[in-house]
Amino acid sequence: MSIQLLQPQHWIDYELIDSGDYEKLERFGRYTIRRPEPQVVWRKSLSEKEWDDRPDAIFRKEKDKVSQDGNDKGAWIRKKGMPGQWFISYKYKDMNLKFRLGLTAFKHVGVFPEQAVNWNFIYDTVRDMKVEEPKVLNLFAYTGGASIAAKSAGADVTHVDSVRQVIAWSRENMEASGLNNIRWIVDDALKFCRREVKREKKYNGIILDPPAYGRGPDGEKWILDENIAELTSLCSGLLENKDSFLILNLYSMGFSALVAGNLIKDYFPDVKDCRFGELIVPEQSGRNLPLSIYARFKR
């Protein structure tokens, strides 16, 4: 099967205005921000004056600090009137998600817009299941876009992340979206899955969104290259054999989409229709910015 490129179609509160010279210029709701993007090796389409004048906030990296995972530490320079926090919305069919954004010290703002295509997939798949309140597990769940998409479709959601403050942020997004009763777990994803396998737990849906590098709440080390095979294997034991789905997102710049596809073929050999490829966001110039690779299936 050929590699597929997926791009979000339903955003109103987000657009990629331009990219180039290792940066991207984006609009989130009312506000425009400028921040680093390590794989943008091409030139900017807009003038440097527009790049200087348009953003309400600009992220500046700390000098001489190189990050292996792209999460450069630095600070935001804000124009007058630019808040530190604000809300945006995302709508698809009867799903109405709200996200509280914030300017973090690692250039992120609390949402990955390219993931909207997976939120739609989650919503449609859960709604179509012939299971009352399907159980969905979201690992490395960050601020919970996938969790609240699943909950809005009627799933029983377990949300696992290693950072307590990020769990609190996810709860804000759930409440802002008019939802409740997501199960919050502060834990290391590998440890949690090992215990769930021993308990013989089963889920109808699993979302895997691991970073290239990370730390668990007790300092456990996560290295994508070393740990992703075990985690995928554990998930193969946790996922129901029917009325189920799985999404795998990978952000490592050294990985091909074929890696994600091969992991699914290896650990879920019965799956006949695994889709894999890249999640991209188009910009005003017509270019496409690749932001992650994915593999997903439903059965």
C-alpha positions in Angstrom: 0.0 0.0 0.0 1.3 3.5 -0.8 2.0 6.1 1.8 -0.9 8.4 2.4 -0.8 12.1 3.2 -3.5 13.3 5.5 -4.3 17.0 6.2 -6.9 18.6 8.4 -10.0 20.0 6.6 -12.1 21.4 9.4 -10.0 24.0 11.2 -11.4 27.5 11.5 -9.3 28.6 14.5 -6.0 27.4 13.0 -3.9 28.1 9.9 -0.3 27.8 8.8 0.5 31.1 7.3 4.1 30.5 6.1 7.2 28.4 6.9 10.9 28.6 6.1 14.4 28.9 7.5 13.6 26.5 10.4 10.5 28.5 11.5 6.7 28.5 11.1 4.2 31.3 11.3 0.8 30.2 12.5 -2.6 31.6 13.6 -4.4 30.1 16.6 -7.7 31.9 16.9 -7.1 35.6 17.1 -3.4 35.4 17.6 -0.4 34.7 15.4 2.8 33.2 16.7 6.3 32.6 15.3 8.2 29.6 16.5 11.0 27.1 15.5 10.3 24.0 13.3 13.5 22.0 12.8 12.6 20.3 9.6 11.7 23.5 7.7 14.9 23.7 5.5 13.3 25.7 2.6 13.0 29.4 2.3 10.2 31.6 3.5 7.5 32.8 1.1 6.7 36.0 2.9 9.1 38.8 3.5 11.1 39.1 6.7 9.2 42.3 7.5 5.9 40.4 7.5 7.5 37.7 9.7 8.5 40.5 12.1 5.3 42.5 12.0 2.5 39.9 12.0 3.2 37.7 15.0 1.7 38.6 18.4 4.3 36.3 20.1 7.7 35.1 18.9 9.6 32.2 20.5 13.4 32.7 21.0 15.5 29.7 21.7 18.2 29.8 24.4 21.6 30.2 22.7 23.9 27.3 22.3 21.2 24.8 23.4 20.6 21.9 21.0 17.6 19.6 21.7 17.6 16.1 20.3 13.8 15.9 20.3 13.1 19.4 18.9 11.7 20.7 22.2 14.0 23.7 22.4 13.9 25.6 25.6 13.5 29.4 25.4 11.2 32.3 26.0 8.3 34.1 24.2 8.5 37.8 23.3 4.9 39.1 23.4 3.3 42.2 21.9 1.1 44.3 24.1 -2.3 42.7 24.4 -1.1 39.2 23.7 -2.3 36.9 26.6 -0.4 34.1 28.1 -3.4 31.9 27.7 -6.4 31.8 25.4 -9.0 29.3 24.0 -9.7 27.9 20.5 -12.3 25.6 19.1 -12.5 22.7 16.8 -15.7 21.4 15.3 -16.5 18.2 13.3 -20.0 16.9 12.9 -21.5 16.9 16.4 -18.0 17.1 18.1 -17.2 20.5 19.5 -13.8 20.6 21.2 -12.3 23.5 23.0 -8.6 23.9 23.9 -6.9 26.2 26.4 -3.7 27.3 24.8 -0.6 28.6 26.6 2.9 29.8 25.7 5.2 27.2 27.2 8.9 27.3 27.8 9.4 24.5 25.1 7.8 26.4 22.2 4.5 24.3 22.3 1.1 25.9 22.9 -0.9 22.9 23.9 -2.3 21.5 20.7 -1.0 19.8 17.6 -3.3 20.9 14.8 -2.3 18.1 12.4 -3.8 15.6 14.8 -7.4 16.8 13.9 -7.5 14.1 11.2 -7.1 11.5 14.0 -9.7 13.2 16.2 -12.2 12.8 13.3 -11.2 9.1 12.9 -11.6 8.4 16.6 -15.0 10.2 16.7 -16.4 8.3 13.7 -14.9 5.0 14.7 -16.3 5.1 18.3 -19.7 6.3 17.1 -19.9 3.4 14.6 -18.9 0.7 17.2 -21.5 -1.9 18.1 -20.3 -1.7 21.7 -22.0 0.2 24.5 -19.5 2.8 25.8 -16.3 1.4 24.1 -13.1 1.6 26.3 -10.4 3.8 24.9 -6.8 4.1 26.2 -4.8 7.2 25.3 -1.0 6.8 26.0 1.4 9.8 26.2 -1.9 11.7 26.0 -0.5 15.3 26.5 -3.3 17.9 26.7 -6.0 15.4 25.6 -7.2 16.2 22.1 -7.7 12.5 21.3 -9.2 11.8 24.8 -11.9 14.4 24.5 -12.6 13.4 20.9 -13.2 9.8 22.1 -15.2 11.0 25.1 -17.4 13.2 22.9 -18.2 10.1 20.9 -19.4 8.3 24.0 -16.3 6.3 24.9 -15.1 5.3 28.4 -11.6 7.0 28.3 -8.4 6.3 30.2 -5.9 9.1 29.7 -2.3 8.3 30.7 0.5 10.9 30.9 3.6 11.2 33.1 3.3 14.9 33.8 0.8 15.9 36.5 0.6 19.5 35.2 -0.3 18.3 31.7 -3.1 16.1 33.2 -4.5 19.2 34.8 -4.3 21.0 31.5 -6.2 18.1 29.9 -8.9 18.4 32.5 -9.4 22.0 31.6 -9.9 21.1 28.0 -12.4 18.4 28.9 -14.4 20.8 31.1 -14.2 23.6 28.5 -15.6 21.1 25.9 -18.6 20.3 28.2 -17.5 16.8 29.0 -16.7 14.8 32.1 -15.6 11.5 33.6 -12.3 10.9 31.8 -10.1 8.6 33.9 -6.8 10.4 34.6 -3.6 8.3 35.2 -0.2 9.9 36.1 2.2 7.1 35.2 4.9 5.8 32.9 3.2 4.4 29.8 5.3 1.2 29.6 4.8 0.4 33.3 1.1 1.0 33.0 0.7 -1.2 30.0 2.7 -4.0 31.6 0.4 -4.0 34.6 -2.7 -3.8 32.4 -1.5 -6.9 30.4 -1.1 -8.8 33.7 -4.6 -7.7 34.8 -5.9 -9.1 31.4 -7.5 -5.7 30.7 -8.9 -5.1 27.2 -9.6 -1.9 25.3 -11.6 -1.1 22.1 -9.3 1.7 21.1 -5.7 2.6 21.8 -3.9 5.8 20.8 -0.1 5.8 21.0 1.5 9.2 20.7 5.0 8.8 22.1 7.8 11.4 21.9 11.3 10.7 20.7 12.5 11.1 24.3 10.7 11.4 27.6 10.7 10.8 31.3 8.2 9.0 33.5 6.9 10.5 36.8 9.7 8.6 38.7 12.4 9.4 36.2 11.8 6.4 34.0 13.6 6.9 30.7 11.7 6.7 27.4 13.7 6.3 24.2 11.5 5.8 21.1 14.0 3.6 19.2 14.5 1.3 22.1 11.0 1.1 23.6 8.5 1.4 20.8 8.6 -2.3 19.9 7.8 -3.5 23.4 5.0 -0.9 23.8 3.4 -2.0 20.5 3.7 -5.6 21.6 2.0 -4.8 24.9 -0.8 -3.0 23.1 -1.4 -6.0 20.9 -2.3 -7.8 24.1 -4.6 -5.0 25.3 -6.6 -4.4 22.2 -9.9 -6.3 21.6 -9.8 -8.6 18.5 -12.9 -7.0 17.0 -14.8 -3.7 17.4 -11.4 -2.1 17.9 -9.0 0.5 16.5 -5.4 1.7 17.0 -3.6 4.9 16.1 0.2 5.2 16.3 1.9 8.6 15.9 5.6 9.0 15.6 7.5 12.3 15.6 11.1 11.1 15.2 12.7 12.9 12.2 14.7 9.7 11.5 11.7 7.5 11.1 9.9 6.7 7.8 6.1 6.1 7.7 7.0 2.5 6.7 8.4 2.0 10.2 5.0 2.7 11.7 3.3 0.5 9.1 5.7 -2.4 9.7 5.2 -2.2 13.5 1.5 -2.7 12.9 2.1 -5.6 10.5 4.4 -7.3 12.9 2.4 -7.0 16.1 -1.1 -7.1 14.6 -0.7 -9.7 11.8 -4.5 -10.2 11.4 -5.1 -6.6 10.4 -5.8 -6.5 6.6 -6.2 -2.7 6.1 -3.6 -0.7 7.9 -3.3 2.9 6.6 0.0 4.7 7.2 1.7 7.8 6.0 2.3 11.4 7.0 0.2 14.0 8.7 0.7 17.4 7.0 -0.5 20.9 7.2 -0.9 23.1 4.1 0.3 26.7 4.1 -0.9 29.7 2.2 1.8 29.4 -0.4 0.6 25.9 -1.4 3.4 24.0 0.2 2.8 21.2 2.7 4.5 21.0 6.1 5.0 17.3 7.3 4.6 17.1 11.0 4.4 13.5 12.0 4.0 10.0 10.7 1.1 7.7 11.5 -0.3 4.2 11.2 -3.9 3.3 12.1 -6.5 0.6 11.6 -9.9 -0.5 12.7 -11.4 -3.9 12.7 
